[in-house]
Amino acid sequence: MTLVLGIDIGGTATRAVVTTLGGTRAGSGRAGAANPVTVPASEAAANLTAALTAALSTVDTDRIGAAVAGAAGASRPAVIQAAFDTLGYGARCAWSATRRSRSPPAPASRPGAC
């Protein structure tokens, strides 16, 4: 069974959820703010790591076929990447950031793929 991971990396809280393709929740986690613009980078990485660790603790991560993240502070992706690196997924993840002021949005990809 394929699973999907969704992450809300916010300025007040960070949430992660793993579901089946049918929408059944398989794991979830919540932690404090992980916006690297409003909290220290170490705190942002720790909170993202905590939310992901909790969400992934009840699932076989090899079954995750896709992930999507919405990130406040996405202009500093190194902090977000650090959390994935801590969990051992750094090499498997690619980042794309867009700025709302650009028209049309121009993605800036990082090497690798989830």
N, C-alpha and C positions, 0 to 999 in steps of 0.2 A: 504494500500500500504506500503510495507516494504521499509525502507530507510537504507542507509549505510553512515558511517562517515569515512572520510579519513583525516589524519593529517600529515603534514610535519613539524616537529619540528626542525628548522634549526639554523645554526650559524649566519645567516644574516637576515632571516625572518622566520616567522611561518605562515603556511597556513592551513586552515581547510575547508573542503567542505562536504556537505551532498548531496547525489544524490539518485534517484530512482534506482531500480535494472536495469532499462533500460538505465541509464546514464544521465537522465535529472537532471540538477542542481536544488536543492531545497533550498540551503543556502550556504553561504560562508563567510569566515572571514580571515583577514590578520593582522598581527602585527609584531613587531620587533623580534629580536633574542630570542630564548628560549633554547639555548644550555647552560646548567648549568656549563659547564666547562669554557666557554668564557665570560659569563656575570654573575653578582651576582645572587644568587638563587632567591632572591625576584623579580628581574627584569625578570628572566626566567619564573617564575610562573605567574607573571602579564601579560606577553606577550602571553603565552599560554592560559591563562584565557580569554584575550581579543579576540583572534582569535576564540576560541571555543564559547564564548558568542555571537559573531556576527554570526557565522555559524548556531548556534542552535536557534537564535532568531526568525526565520521564519518557524520553523518546530515543529511538535508534537514529542517530544523526545521519547515518548513511542513507536513510529513507527520505531525507529532505531533498526535494527536487528543485525547489526554487525559494528565493527569499526576496523580500522587498522591505526597504526601510525609508521612512520619512525622517529627516534629521534637521532639527533646529541647529544652527551653527555649522551647516555643511561646508561653509567656506574654510573650515579647518579639519579636513578629513583625516589627518594624521592621528588625531585623538580617537576617532571612531575606528580607524584601522588598528590602533594599538589594542583595543579591546578584543577585536577578532584575533589578532596575533596571540594574545594571552590565552585564548581558548583553543588555539591551534588551527584556526581557519583562515589565517591571513593570506596564505598562498592561494586559497580557493576563491577569494572574493575580489570582485572588480567594483570600482566605485565610479559613479557618474554624478557630476554636480552641475546644476544649472543655476543661473542667476535670473531672478524675475525681471530685471531691467533689460535683459537682452530680448530682441525679437527677431527671428524666432529663437528659442532657447538653444544654446550651443553646448552639448555635453563635453566634458573633459574626462576621458576614461583613464583608468589606471590599469596596468597590466594584470593579467590573471582573470580567472572566471570562477564563479561559485558553482 
